[in-house]
Amino acid sequence: MRARVLLAFFVASLVAAGCAANGDTPPPSDAGPRVDGGGTDSGRADGAVARDDSGTTCPAGCRRICEGGLCDCSCEDAGTAAAVVIDGTLGAEEWAGAASATNTVASSWGANTLARVVARADAARLYVGVEGQVEAMNAIVMYVDGALGAGTGIADLATLTDADGELDNAISAGIAVSVPGFGADLAWGTRDMARAASGFDGRMGWRNIVTMPGDFAWISADDGPAACSATACETSIPLAMLAGGGSRTIALFVRIVNGDGFSISNQCLPEDDETQPQTVSVLLELAL
């Protein structure tokens, strides 16, 4: 195969459908409790979340997050966060103020797990961290929309058909997204833990899925670095490689699939309906 050339906590739950294993499923599932959207708080001056259900714009310096129809303003100063080091270790300082989502459902795939996804951006790049792990026969995959609602990207992920390549085959999993306006520009994934991506990497890294949905363009690790420890991965991509510009909302989700994409783990990031992991109804959103 030739080498060829995604703020602040949970997201909008727009359709009630979305995460059980599709196909052969290894060990049994033990679903855990779901996270409640929470109550109502007045404005806080200590950087905590202030409830804003009116749909109004949050104060300057704050970020708006929506989950289940309720919206919060997170006023923590993300500007104090340390620079993200792409080393597979999710440090508290480097991810301070990041958009974040956790999963509380136990994995039905044994050692293949998803626990948390975090995302933040600066003027030039999107940074994403995924806490979890995967066996080499499977893959962690992530799909990123650079401008939610803009009508760009791949809305029907079933049209992804690149079976030539170990990661590409897994990315072509036919996952359905029920959130209106979502269209993936790029996908990222890994089939390995405890290593960093190198060059045009066949098992870890970013793929441009828009230009040729049946023959993904590989993005070099020089442009999209990625590294995984034994229990987490971190990666980054230039904003210029995503659709849109200026003020916009980046949206993403993460799944674990098997090597050919035909089977999907029950765990979802952000947490979704574990009985239908092949359908996505919740996204992690990051407003720029």
Summary of the structure (lengths in Angstrom):
residues: 288
radius of gyration: 17.5
end to end distance: 36.4
largest distance: 56.4
contacts: 1054
relative contact order: 0.25
helix: 5%
strand: 32%
